[in-house]
Amino acid sequence: MSRAASIPRFLSALNSRIFEAQPDQYENQSQVQSLIRPIYELIQQNQLKASLDQINRSIKKHPKCYLLYAIKAFVLFSLNRHDQAIAIFNTFNQNQPNPNSSSNVPVPHPANFDPTYVEFISYTLLGLGFHDELVQLYEKATQSFGVQTQSVSVDAYLTLAQINRPKDQQQIALKLHKAFPNEPRFIEWILIPLIVQLTNPILTTSNKSPNNSILISLAHRFIQTYLSTFQSASTQIDDPSQLWIIIKLLSIIGNDLTSKPIGLKPLVLPPALAADTYLKPNLRDIPDHIRFVREDFLKILDSEVGSSLRSNHLGIELFWRNEVVNWTDDEGLGELMSRMKECLSKGDTNWDTMMTINKAIAELCRRSQDLPKEELIKLEEFYKTFTIQDNIDRGFVLARVDLRKRIEDQRPNSSNIFTETSTKTIVEYANRFGSKACCFDDLRTYIDSCSDADILVQLRETIDTKPANFCSAQAEETLLREINFEKTRQLIKPKDLDSDRTAVKKLLSQYHQYLKDEKDLPENSVQAADEFMVSSILILLENRDLEAIYLSVYLLEIVLKNSRHRYQARTLIIRLYRLLGSRSMNHYGSLGLKHIQLDTCGYLAFDRISILNHDRQKAQELLESTSTFYIRSRDETRRWIKESYIEANYSKIHEFDQFVHKLEYSLQSMINEIEYLRLRLISKSHPTTTPSIVMEDVRKKLKELSKRWKSAVDNRDLCVLGGINHEKVDRQTSLGPPLNVGWVRVMCLIYGMVLIPDYKEDIVEGKELEDLLKDVSDAERRLCQFATIMSALISSSNSGGGGAQKGMSSDDLMKKLSMFFKESVDSIIEEDAKNVKLPGEWLESVKVLHEAYCLFQLTMKENAKLSKSLKNVRNEIIESFKKLETWVKLYSMEDRINERKIKNKKRTLKLFEEYGDISTSTFGDCKKWEEFMEEIGMEWESVMGEVLVLVKGIVED
């Protein structure tokens, strides 16, 4: 259990405090050890039930031990016994539950407070996620103890930091600063929540401009207060975190041109931070308060202390460079370029140093009417002095390419300034570094915007012919040059581009030509030539043709046989097997995704897993384990935030806050939650047994998702799918439109309309609904149609029979409901007969129809008013499913099986005639292909057997 792993840290944090507070409770420390150790060991072994028994026995002997109750509450929470964990609070407190809270957690009375109790109850409330109650607890605690009890106020501040309550943190820090004015950390603790409020995406969208102005004024005032603590030589800033707080806030204020703070003046800087600098702010079109802030920023970071910290901490240096380019005047830009050139001359090869120079001169071009020709020529010559050297870092060569791109973007007619064209610098780079795998990625941006039609011809000349001895290093270089060239060709797509068939044949031929002997390949290696195969497959998938998908899967299996760890092949084959409706989960398990990859790459398996999986239990376990990752990550990040405050590592707090936000509002996590909800609501074969869940929990989750999707963050990594255009590959290999925020919104709408009485969270109609339904598949659009009918029926029953859908009566709505199932079944049969859909798409139609029936059954059970009417229409719905059952049974008849085998054999002959090059030792003969198709066919028959069980479950129910 992820929660159990946190308990040892809790034990160590509380041990000394508890027994110091109650010294007469135990004879000595060894007695404490003997009491806790057995429980601790059981928790470490994840034997939570056994640990609970041990805790109960210990509580009988020591009924006043807060530590035992704390562990018990957390173990109960880890066992998902939340009500029992809350009951512990009720045992401790004689108060009534808080009437304003949904969790019924009592707010502790001040008479019950002592520091041990506060720490125990806050930790458990934090684990249970009752954040509002946690805030109220500390409000009462600080009132009871007063701010002079520093430990309680500090604990309150750090706990609130972990649940992202910056406003409440700020209030506590203000009181601490007032009580302890000589402690600089409390000023720092005022400033950090201000940074969070001004940069957190959720908080900034809710903060209107006037509120931002107040926050900025407060931040600037406390920056001045903070700086006043560094006036003497003995208290100079020597910690990068201290400087980071100041420059981060100045950067936020200096870039906010919309807020109108009152009373901002130049800061009174300590002597060590007040520098005479050549860097002055650009005064064009900026308010006075912005000018003051930018001047202070430039002075501080150009001072003796600022320069020292910049030279020792790259993060602060890069922060400074970025703002100088945007803020300083023309003279300052020249000064910045001179400093960066000096760095490069002294051996600095940092790519960011070169980019700073290029950004600065591009900014000069943007500001001035006339091009700074002299500066551009000097910079070109400066870069050339490095590029003529042997074994030079590729950054200098690429910097010349980047320089031209930036200048041409500013001034399209500026090519006559340079002695070499943009195309020539690109070709020069490819000539020097084309044998590196990263060459195409380095040049992609610049090639994409290149208008020279001859660039492919010139790039082709950089590739040598294949040497006779392929095992030589030169042959390896040639292979990589060929791969980079092929990617470039696909990116540019010239007019004389080969036809799809010709291109595929050529790429397959290259793959066969370069493929190494399998016995010489280490197990942990991959074939570089696999890129040819992946490229050919992406061309095959252009039209989502069934035969092309079969061939693609066959070829990918060959790639994985030769290169077991080829990631792109594995991800593509997962997506294609989903389109074929079979065994994608086997390959997903082979990926071995861990940690953040579960969020960035989870879409490969979890998109629509509730309707595409063939092992409901396995799918549920996968979703639960991934959910544990999100819980564990949030818990760990909270701990890191707390530790960062304690260690005064403030820049990390900002990073952790951004990370938590990305996880908290992860689009993939929302998709997973919906899929888990669907799995729990949809029984595999008997819908009437489905509601083994608490409907109140389902409704609560839907309402939560309906609010969260508005702030969704898409962390998914589509690059793992391969190809030049990752979004295009995603569309080609997705079952229906790729899942996005619109899909989450539609699914919340569907389930909300059916399961939540008077659902009003996000109702959309008319044109808005039509646009929204473009984000879902055909089957899901039909499910939305079903939900609309059910919502109207529910509304009609609640209002005493007055139809809720354009004045329709309840009888009309019942007829419409029956017709929905009849038309859906007819459509599914027609789609199968005409082969108009891929197997996975057809399977989705069946599973979603089953999902609609499950929701129908659930409504019939939950809604007593509608139950009788729905039972009457149920017989008509069953008749529709009987028709589907008859159709599916035909699929298993011997003559239908033989018919499919003949069809597959024709496909085989057609493909081998069309792509003759695949009939080689590399790809296998026609017999191997037939065996592969036979295996696919048998798997699909197994899937149809599952569909038959599903439909029979409805018919025989």
KEKOL-233646 format. One record per residue (C-alpha): x negated, z negated, y. Coordinates in steps of 0.25 Angstrom, whole numbers, padded with zeros to 4 digits, always signed. Example, Ala and Ser with C-alpha at 12.3 -4.5 7.8 and 13.67 -1.06 7.14 Angstrom:
BEGIN
-0049-0031-0018/-0055-0029-0004/
% end
This chain:
BEGIN
+0000+0000+0000/-0006+0004+0014/+0000-0009+0020/-0007-0018+0010/-0021-0013+0014/-0018-0019+0028/-0015-0033+0023/-0030-0037+0020/-0033-0034+0035/-0021-0043+0039/-0026-0054+0030/-0040-0054+0036/-0034-0054+0050/-0024-0066+0048/-0032-0075+0038/-0040-0083+0048/-0029-0083+0058/-0019-0089+0049/-0027-0100+0043/-0033-0104+0056/-0019-0105+0062/-0015-0114+0050/-0027-0121+0045/-0020-0132+0037/-0012-0122+0029/-0024-0120+0019/-0035-0129+0015/-0046-0118+0016/-0049-0103+0017/-0051-0102+0002/-0036-0106+0000/-0033-0095+0010/-0041-0085+0002/-0035-0089-0011/-0021-0088-0006/-0023-0074+0000/-0033-0067-0009/-0023-0065-0021/-0013-0058-0012/-0024-0050-0005/-0029-0045-0018/-0015-0041-0023/-0013-0033-0010/-0026-0026-0011/-0022-0022-0025/-0009-0017-0019/-0001-0026-0028/+0009-0030-0017/+0020-0035-0025/+0010-0045-0032/+0004-0049-0019/+0019-0052-0014/+0021-0061-0026/+0008-0068-0023/+0011-0070-0008/+0025-0076-0011/+0018-0086-0020/+0008-0089-0009/+0019-0091+0001/+0026-0101-0007/+0013-0110-0007/+0010-0106+0008/+0023-0103+0015/+0017-0104+0029/+0006-0094+0027/+0008-0083+0037/-0002-0074+0030/+0006-0074+0017/+0018-0070+0024/+0011-0059+0032/+0005-0053+0019/+0019-0054+0012/+0026-0047+0023/+0016-0036+0023/+0016-0035+0008/+0031-0034+0008/+0030-0023+0018/+0020-0015+0009/+0030-0016-0002/+0040-0010+0008/+0049-0023+0008/+0050-0023+0023/+0063-0032+0023/+0056-0043+0015/+0044-0042+0025/+0053-0043+0036/+0060-0055+0029/+0046-0063+0030/+0048-0062+0045/+0062-0068+0044/+0057-0079+0035/+0046-0082+0046/+0056-0081+0058/+0069-0088+0059/+0073-0078+0070/+0084-0068+0069/+0079-0053+0067/+0077-0046+0080/+0090-0039+0083/+0083-0027+0090/+0074-0023+0079/+0078-0014+0067/+0069-0022+0058/+0075-0035+0059/+0062-0042+0061/+0064-0055+0068/+0056-0057+0081/+0048-0070+0079/+0051-0082+0088/+0040-0087+0096/+0041-0100+0089/+0036-0094+0076/+0024-0088+0083/+0009-0091+0080/-0002-0081+0079/-0002-0080+0064/+0012-0077+0063/+0011-0066+0074/+0000-0059+0067/+0007-0060+0053/+0020-0055+0058/+0014-0044+0067/+0006-0038+0056/+0018-0037+0047/+0027-0031+0058/+0016-0021+0061/+0016-0017+0046/+0031-0016+0045/+0031-0008+0057/+0040-0017+0066/+0034-0014+0079/+0045-0018+0088/+0045-0031+0081/+0030-0032+0083/+0031-0030+0098/+0041-0041+0099/+0033-0050+0090/+0021-0050+0100/+0030-0051+0112/+0035-0064+0107/+0021-0068+0102/+0015-0066+0115/+0026-0073+0122/+0024-0085+0113/+0009-0086+0113/+0006-0080+0127/-0005-0070+0130/-0015-0081+0130/-0014-0081+0115/-0023-0069+0115/-0024-0067+0100/-0009-0065+0099/-0008-0055+0111/-0020-0047+0106/-0014-0046+0092/-0001-0042+0099/-0009-0031+0107/-0016-0026+0094/-0003-0026+0086/+0004-0018+0096/-0007-0008+0097/-0005-0005+0082/+0009-0001+0084/+0007+0007+0097/+0014-0002+0107/+0004+0001+0119/+0014-0004+0130/+0015-0018+0122/+0000-0018+0121/-0002-0016+0135/+0007-0027+0139/+0000-0037+0130/-0014-0032+0135/-0009-0034+0150/-0006-0048+0146/-0019-0050+0139/-0027-0045+0151/-0019-0054+0161/-0022-0066+0152/-0037-0062+0149/-0041-0054+0161/-0056-0054+0157/-0055-0047+0143/-0057-0032+0146/-0051-0029+0132/-0037-0032+0137/-0038-0022+0148/-0042-0012+0137/-0030-0016+0130/-0021-0013+0142/-0028+0001+0143/-0027+0006+0129/-0012+0005+0128/-0011+0013+0141/-0019+0024+0134/-0010+0024+0122/+0002+0024+0131/-0003+0036+0139/-0008+0044+0127/+0001+0041+0115/+0010+0053+0113/+0023+0045+0111/+0020+0036+0122/+0016+0046+0132/+0029+0055+0129/+0038+0042+0131/+0030+0038+0144/+0036+0045+0156/+0026+0049+0168/+0030+0037+0176/+0026+0028+0165/+0013+0035+0163/+0010+0033+0177/+0012+0018+0176/+0003+0018+0163/-0008+0026+0170/-0008+0017+0182/-0009+0004+0173/-0020+0011+0165/-0028+0014+0178/-0026+0000+0183/-0031-0006+0171/-0043+0004+0170/-0047-0002+0183/-0045-0016+0178/-0053-0013+0165/-0065-0006+0174/-0066-0019+0182/-0071-0026+0170/-0083-0018+0169/-0088-0020+0183/-0100-0028+0180/-0113-0023+0173/-0111-0032+0161/-0097-0027+0158/-0099-0012+0158/-0092-0002+0149/-0100+0000+0137/-0089+0003+0126/-0084+0017+0125/-0070+0011+0122/-0070+0004+0136/-0073+0017+0143/-0063+0025+0134/-0052+0017+0139/-0055+0020+0153/-0058+0035+0152/-0046+0037+0142/-0036+0031+0152/-0043+0039+0164/-0042+0051+0156/-0027+0049+0153/-0024+0046+0168/-0033+0058+0173/-0025+0068+0164/-0011+0063+0167/-0007+0072+0179/+0008+0069+0178/+0008+0053+0180/+0008+0047+0194/+0001+0034+0193/+0001+0025+0205/-0011+0018+0211/-0022+0025+0204/-0036+0024+0211/-0050+0027+0208/-0055+0016+0198/-0066+0006+0203/-0076+0009+0192/-0087-0001+0188/-0101+0004+0193/-0105+0008+0179/-0093+0018+0178/-0093+0023+0192/-0102+0036+0192/-0105+0047+0202/-0101+0059+0194/-0102+0074+0196/-0089+0075+0188/-0077+0075+0198/-0063+0077+0195/-0056+0091+0198/-0047+0087+0209/-0038+0099+0208/-0023+0096+0207/-0025+0081+0202/-0018+0068+0208/-0028+0058+0215/-0026+0048+0204/-0030+0058+0193/-0043+0061+0202/-0046+0046+0203/-0045+0045+0188/-0053+0057+0184/-0064+0053+0194/-0065+0039+0187/-0065+0045+0174/-0077+0055+0177/-0084+0043+0184/-0083+0034+0173/-0088+0043+0162/-0099+0049+0171/-0104+0035+0174/-0116+0028+0167/-0107+0020+0157/-0098+0032+0155/-0109+0042+0153/-0116+0032+0143/-0103+0030+0135/-0101+0045+0135/-0114+0048+0129/-0112+0038+0118/-0098+0041+0115/-0094+0056+0112/-0079+0053+0113/-0080+0048+0127/-0089+0060+0131/-0079+0070+0125/-0068+0063+0133/-0076+0064+0146/-0079+0078+0144/-0065+0082+0142/-0060+0076+0154/-0072+0081+0163/-0068+0095+0159/-0054+0093+0163/-0056+0084+0175/-0069+0087+0183/-0071+0097+0194/-0079+0110+0193/-0092+0103+0197/-0089+0093+0186/-0087+0103+0176/-0100+0109+0179/-0107+0096+0178/-0100+0094+0164/-0105+0107+0159/-0119+0104+0163/-0119+0090+0156/-0113+0097+0143/-0124+0108+0144/-0134+0097+0145/-0129+0090+0132/-0129+0103+0124/-0144+0106+0129/-0148+0092+0124/-0143+0096+0110/-0128+0092+0110/-0120+0102+0101/-0106+0095+0103/-0096+0106+0103/-0088+0097+0113/-0100+0098+0123/-0099+0113+0123/-0084+0113+0124/-0085+0104+0136/-0094+0115+0143/-0084+0126+0139/-0072+0118+0144/-0078+0115+0157/-0082+0129+0161/-0068+0134+0156/-0062+0124+0166/-0071+0129+0177/-0066+0143+0174/-0052+0138+0174/-0053+0131+0188/-0061+0142+0195/-0056+0156+0200/-0070+0162+0197/-0077+0161+0183/-0089+0152+0184/-0097+0164+0178/-0111+0157+0181/-0107+0144+0173/-0101+0153+0161/-0114+0161+0160/-0123+0149+0161/-0115+0142+0150/-0115+0154+0141/-0130+0155+0142/-0131+0140+0139/-0123+0142+0126/-0132+0154+0123/-0145+0145+0123/-0139+0137+0111/-0133+0149+0103/-0146+0157+0102/-0152+0145+0095/-0153+0145+0080/-0145+0135+0072/-0137+0132+0084/-0124+0124+0084/-0112+0133+0083/-0105+0126+0094/-0114+0133+0105/-0110+0147+0099/-0095+0143+0099/-0096+0137+0113/-0099+0151+0118/-0087+0156+0111/-0078+0145+0117/-0084+0147+0131/-0079+0161+0131/-0065+0157+0125/-0063+0147+0136/-0067+0156+0148/-0059+0168+0143/-0047+0159+0142/-0049+0155+0156/-0053+0169+0161/-0049+0181+0151/-0058+0191+0159/-0071+0182+0158/-0078+0189+0147/-0088+0197+0156/-0094+0184+0160/-0101+0182+0146/-0111+0191+0140/-0104+0190+0126/-0089+0192+0123/-0081+0181+0117/-0080+0189+0104/-0095+0190+0103/-0097+0175+0104/-0087+0173+0093/-0094+0183+0084/-0107+0177+0087/-0102+0163+0083/-0096+0170+0070/-0109+0176+0067/-0117+0163+0068/-0107+0154+0062/-0098+0163+0054/-0103+0157+0041/-0098+0143+0044/-0084+0140+0040/-0080+0134+0054/-0083+0148+0061/-0069+0153+0061/-0063+0139+0066/-0073+0139+0077/-0070+0153+0082/-0055+0153+0079/-0050+0149+0093/-0059+0160+0099/-0056+0171+0090/-0041+0169+0091/-0042+0172+0106/-0052+0183+0105/-0046+0196+0109/-0058+0205+0104/-0053+0214+0093/-0067+0217+0088/-0070+0202+0085/-0067+0204+0070/-0076+0216+0069/-0087+0208+0075/-0085+0195+0067/-0085+0204+0054/-0099+0208+0057/-0104+0194+0057/-0101+0194+0042/-0111+0198+0032/-0108+0205+0019/-0108+0197+0007/-0122+0195+0001/-0125+0199-0013/-0128+0184-0017/-0115+0177-0014/-0121+0163-0017/-0130+0164-0005/-0128+0157+0008/-0126+0170+0015/-0114+0173+0006/-0108+0160+0010/-0109+0163+0025/-0103+0177+0023/-0091+0171+0016/-0089+0161+0027/-0090+0172+0037/-0080+0180+0030/-0070+0169+0030/-0072+0166+0045/-0070+0181+0047/-0057+0182+0039/-0051+0170+0046/-0055+0177+0059/-0048+0190+0055/-0035+0182+0051/-0035+0175+0064/-0037+0188+0073/-0028+0197+0063/-0033+0211+0068/-0024+0223+0068/-0031+0229+0056/-0029+0216+0048/-0028+0219+0033/-0014+0218+0027/-0011+0205+0020/-0013+0211+0006/-0027+0217+0010/-0031+0205+0017/-0028+0196+0005/-0035+0205-0005/-0047+0205+0004/-0047+0190+0005/-0045+0188-0010/-0057+0198-0013/-0066+0190-0003/-0062+0177-0010/-0065+0183-0024/-0078+0189-0018/-0083+0175-0012/-0078+0166-0023/-0089+0157-0029/-0090+0155-0044/-0081+0143-0047/-0092+0136-0055/-0101+0135-0043/-0091+0128-0034/-0093+0113-0032/-0080+0106-0035/-0079+0101-0020/-0081+0114-0014/-0072+0126-0010/-0074+0141-0009/-0077+0146+0005/-0070+0159+0000/-0057+0152-0001/-0054+0155+0013/-0052+0170+0009/-0041+0165-0001/-0034+0156+0009/-0034+0167+0019/-0028+0177+0009/-0017+0167+0005/-0013+0165+0019/-0011+0180+0021/-0003+0180+0008/+0006+0170+0013/+0009+0177+0026/+0023+0181+0021/+0026+0169+0012/+0029+0179+0000/+0031+0172-0013/+0021+0181-0021/+0011+0178-0010/+0013+0163-0011/+0011+0164-0027/-0002+0172-0025/-0007+0162-0014/-0005+0150-0023/-0012+0157-0034/-0024+0160-0025/-0024+0146-0020/-0025+0141-0034/-0037+0149-0036/-0044+0144-0023/-0041+0130-0028/-0047+0133-0041/-0060+0137-0035/-0060+0128-0023/-0052+0115-0027/-0054+0109-0013/-0050+0121-0004/-0040+0113+0005/-0033+0125+0011/-0030+0131-0003/-0024+0118-0007/-0015+0116+0005/-0010+0131+0005/-0007+0129-0010/+0001+0117-0007/+0010+0124+0003/+0011+0136-0006/+0016+0128-0018/+0026+0122-0009/+0032+0136-0006/+0032+0138-0021/+0039+0125-0023/+0029+0119-0033/+0017+0110-0035/+0011+0109-0021/+0010+0094-0023/-0001+0095-0033/-0010+0102-0023/-0006+0092-0012/-0012+0081-0021/-0025+0089-0022/-0027+0089-0007/-0030+0074-0008/-0025+0071+0006/-0029+0058+0012/-0026+0050+0025/-0023+0058+0037/-0022+0071+0029/-0009+0066+0023/-0003+0068+0037/-0011+0081+0041/-0009+0088+0028/+0003+0081+0022/+0012+0092+0025/+0006+0100+0014/+0014+0092+0004/+0025+0084+0012/+0032+0095+0019/+0046+0095+0012/+0040+0088+0000/+0054+0081-0002/+0060+0095-0006/+0047+0102-0012/+0041+0091-0021/+0044+0091-0036/+0040+0076-0038/+0048+0068-0028/+0041+0055-0032/+0027+0061-0029/+0032+0067-0016/+0037+0053-0012/+0024+0046-0016/+0016+0056-0008/+0025+0054+0005/+0024+0039+0003/+0009+0039+0001/+0008+0048+0014/+0017+0038+0021/+0007+0027+0017/-0004+0035+0024/+0004+0035+0038/+0007+0020+0036/-0008+0017+0033/-0013+0025+0044/-0005+0018+0054/-0008+0005+0049/-0023+0008+0049/-0023+0014+0063/-0016+0002+0068/-0027-0006+0063/-0037+0003+0069/-0030+0002+0083/-0031-0013+0082/-0045-0013+0078/-0048-0003+0089/-0043-0013+0099/-0050-0024+0094/-0063-0016+0094/-0060-0010+0107/-0062+0004+0102/-0051+0009+0111/-0053+0024+0110/-0049+0023+0095/-0036+0016+0099/-0032+0029+0106/-0036+0037+0094/-0028+0028+0084/-0016+0028+0093/-0016+0044+0092/-0018+0043+0077/-0007+0034+0075/+0002+0042+0083/-0001+0055+0075/+0002+0047+0062/+0015+0040+0068/+0021+0053+0072/+0015+0062+0062/+0024+0074+0059/+0019+0074+0044/+0023+0060+0042/+0037+0063+0048/+0038+0074+0038/+0034+0065+0027/+0044+0054+0031/+0055+0065+0030/+0051+0070+0017/+0050+0056+0011/+0064+0053+0017/+0069+0066+0010/+0063+0062-0003/+0069+0049-0003/+0083+0054+0000/+0083+0066-0009/+0084+0062-0024/+0077+0072-0034/+0090+0075-0042/+0100+0065-0039/+0104+0064-0025/+0114+0052-0027/+0102+0043-0030/+0094+0047-0018/+0098+0035-0008/+0088+0025-0014/+0083+0023+0000/+0088+0015+0012/+0096+0024+0021/+0093+0016+0033/+0078+0018+0031/+0080+0033+0030/+0088+0033+0043/+0078+0024+0050/+0067+0034+0046/+0075+0046+0051/+0077+0040+0064/+0063+0037+0065/+0058+0051+0062/+0069+0056+0072/+0061+0049+0083/+0047+0052+0078/+0047+0067+0076/+0048+0069+0091/+0033+0064+0092/+0028+0070+0079/+0013+0074+0078/+0009+0085+0069/-0004+0081+0062/-0003+0091+0051/-0015+0099+0048/-0011+0114+0045/-0026+0118+0045/-0027+0114+0030/-0018+0126+0026/-0029+0136+0030/-0027+0149+0037/-0029+0153+0052/-0016+0149+0057/-0012+0136+0050/+0002+0135+0056/+0005+0149+0050/+0000+0145+0036/+0008+0132+0037/+0021+0141+0040/+0017+0151+0029/+0016+0140+0018/+0027+0130+0023/+0040+0129+0016/+0049+0132+0028/+0044+0130+0042/+0032+0120+0043/+0037+0106+0045/+0036+0101+0059/+0043+0091+0069/+0056+0100+0069/+0057+0098+0054/+0056+0083+0055/+0066+0083+0066/+0076+0092+0057/+0074+0083+0045/+0077+0070+0053/+0089+0077+0058/+0094+0081+0044/+0093+0068+0038/+0097+0061+0051/+0110+0068+0051/+0113+0065+0037/+0108+0051+0035/+0109+0044+0049/+0124+0042+0054/+0125+0047+0069/+0111+0053+0069/+0107+0056+0083/+0092+0056+0083/+0089+0070+0084/+0102+0079+0083/+0100+0093+0087/+0110+0105+0087/+0111+0120+0090/+0099+0128+0095/+0090+0115+0094/+0094+0113+0080/+0092+0128+0076/+0078+0127+0082/+0074+0115+0075/+0079+0120+0061/+0068+0131+0063/+0058+0120+0059/+0064+0118+0045/+0067+0127+0032/+0079+0134+0028/+0083+0123+0018/+0081+0112+0029/+0090+0120+0039/+0101+0119+0028/+0098+0104+0026/+0100+0102+0041/+0113+0110+0040/+0118+0100+0029/+0114+0088+0038/+0122+0094+0049/+0134+0095+0040/+0132+0081+0035/+0130+0075+0048/+0143+0081+0053/+0150+0075+0041/+0144+0061+0043/+0148+0062+0058/+0162+0066+0054/+0164+0055+0044/+0159+0045+0055/+0168+0050+0065/+0180+0050+0056/+0181+0065+0052/+0178+0072+0066/+0168+0082+0062/+0155+0082+0069/+0151+0096+0068/+0158+0105+0077/+0172+0099+0074/+0171+0102+0059/+0179+0093+0050/+0174+0085+0039/+0180+0094+0029/+0173+0106+0036/+0160+0099+0035/+0161+0096+0020/+0164+0111+0018/+0152+0114+0026/+0144+0104+0018/+0148+0110+0004/+0145+0124+0010/+0131+0120+0014/+0127+0116-0001/+0134+0129-0006/+0127+0138+0004/+0114+0131+0002/+0114+0133-0013/+0118+0148-0012/+0106+0150-0002/+0097+0143-0012/+0101+0152-0024/+0101+0164-0015/+0087+0161-0010/+0082+0159-0025/+0088+0172-0029/+0082+0180-0018/+0069+0174-0018/+0070+0173-0003/+0062+0159-0003/+0050+0154-0008/+0051+0144-0020/+0048+0132-0012/+0058+0136-0001/+0069+0138-0011/+0066+0125-0017/+0067+0118-0003/+0081+0124-0002/+0085+0117-0015/+0079+0104-0012/+0084+0103+0002/+0098+0106-0003/+0096+0095-0013/+0092+0086-0001/+0105+0090+0006/+0113+0085-0006/+0105+0072-0006/+0109+0070+0008/+0123+0073+0005/+0123+0063-0006/+0117+0053+0002/+0127+0054+0013/+0138+0053+0003/+0133+0040-0002/+0129+0034+0012/+0142+0039+0020/+0154+0033+0014/+0163+0040+0024/+0158+0054+0019/+0156+0050+0004/+0170+0055-0001/+0170+0068+0007/+0156+0071+0002/+0159+0068-0012/+0170+0079-0011/+0161+0090-0006/+0150+0086-0016/+0156+0093-0027/+0156+0106-0019/+0141+0103-0017/+0138+0101-0031/+0144+0114-0035/+0134+0121-0026/+0123+0114-0033/+0128+0118-0046/+0126+0132-0042/+0112+0129-0038/+0110+0122-0051/+0114+0135-0059/+0105+0144-0051/+0093+0135-0053/+0096+0134-0068/+0095+0149-0069/+0081+0148-0064/+0077+0141-0077/+0083+0152-0086/+0073+0160-0094/+0076+0174-0089/+0074+0169-0075/+0061+0163-0079/+0056+0176-0085/+0061+0183-0073/+0052+0175-0064/+0040+0177-0073/+0042+0192-0072/+0043+0191-0057/+0031+0183-0056/+0023+0193-0065/+0027+0204-0055/+0022+0196-0044/+0009+0194-0051/+0007+0209-0053/+0011+0212-0039/+0001+0202-0033/-0010+0206-0042/-0008+0221-0039/-0007+0218-0024/-0020+0208-0024/-0028+0215-0034/-0040+0207-0030/-0034+0194-0036/-0036+0199-0050/-0050+0194-0051/-0057+0183-0058/-0056+0175-0045/-0041+0175-0045/-0037+0177-0060/-0030+0188-0067/-0015+0191-0067/-0013+0182-0079/-0017+0170-0071/-0008+0174-0060/+0004+0175-0070/+0000+0161-0075/+0000+0155-0061/+0014+0162-0058/+0019+0156-0071/+0015+0142-0067/+0021+0143-0054/+0034+0148-0060/+0034+0137-0070/+0033+0127-0058/+0044+0133-0051/+0053+0132-0063/+0050+0117-0063/+0054+0116-0049/+0067+0123-0052/+0069+0113-0063/+0068+0102-0053/+0078+0110-0044/+0087+0110-0056/+0086+0095-0058/+0089+0093-0043/+0101+0102-0043/+0107+0096-0056/+0105+0082-0050/+0115+0086-0039/+0125+0093-0048/+0125+0082-0059/+0125+0071-0049/
% end
